Amino acid sequence: MSVKSLVTIVCLLSAGIISGCSNEPKPAKISREEAAIEADKKKLDDMNHQYARIPDERILEDHNPNTPLYTELKGRYKEHLKKLQKDVAATGAQFVVVIINNGAGHNPALSNLYGNPYIVSTCKELGIECVDLSPVIAQQDPYVVSQTPRDGHWSKKGAAFLASQLAPIIRSHSNAKSTVTYKDSERPETFGDLPPNDDEVLDGGKDMPYHVQANAQGCRMTHDIKFPKTKQHVLFLGGSQLYSPYLDNEFIAVTLLEKQFPNAELINTAAIASTIDDYVSLFEEKAKYCEPDLVIVQTNGGDITDFFFTNRNHLSRILKPRMPSAIEDNYYSTYLK
């Protein structure tokens, strides 16, 4: 081959004219795990488009808690509660379930009317300490303890009321102590799902601005958790009832409790729309590494109906598609299409 021909081939290769050579950068290789995550996201998007509706209260509109669908959802709730109980027990921490729901001064929502008694009986069956605050919440004036009529979440007085109900639980377990510790190298960067070091004003689309602050570990609190720990660690797993939208950090129940228990570190991992489904994965992936001695879980009957597959697909912290069971698919096709 002549020198001229060789130079021509090299030029053609460099220009990408001959197949197998291009100036365009090669696409970065992705791992099998990353590919699986992207595939799940794509499938989840497709499913959320196909199954766009979330039933919530409508599941119980016939006032029958013994339908095949609600029975299936109750079973799902029980299995997740058992899993969380087992995971907490493995750390040696004390486990307490607290039923907290909206409904001050009102008839309870159907999900709580039928769901809360089921949670109480399930906790009794599993040997879990359960404190049902729904009766005392129902006795309160909604115009005092909530932001009714603009919103049903806690007002400043309502958060103070909630703190007064939670304080005896913390006090009664002041000697609780976990049996595990973790190396700094084992600990994830965050224990909660809020943006680390978040500091912003939100309004939830209701023109009700409130100041949200998170520590470096993604919890709704204004200081970081240090290790090795020198205080009892009290972990709160919860949804909006403990997160308290429309209240600045300084007014929410967990912050108020911090002032009452200076010898304890109160760790608030609550987030809007979180349920038992989310607490299981959050505890396993992150929260257990804060070495809690006492784990207080907020729940209510809404967590049962939230196990419907469309709710999980739209709102779960785990971006993994859940296919409907035959019972769920039949319900969706009959009532939601």
Protein Blocks (a to p, Z undefined) as FASTA:
>chain_A
ZZklmmmmmmmmmnomaghiafbdcdddddfklmmmmmmmmmmmmmmmmmmccfklmmmm
nopakbfklmmmmmmmmmmmmmmmmmmmmnopacddddddehehiacdfklmmmmmmmmm
mmmmnopacddfklmmmmpcfklmmccfkbccdcfklmmmmmmmmmmmmmmmmmgccfbd
cdfklpcfbfbfbdehiacddehhnopacdddddfkopacfbdcddddfbdcddddddfk
lnogoiafklmmklmmmmmmmmbccddfbdehiafklmmmmmmmmmmmnopabdcddddf
klmmmmpmklmmmmmmbdcdddddfklmmmmmmmmZZ
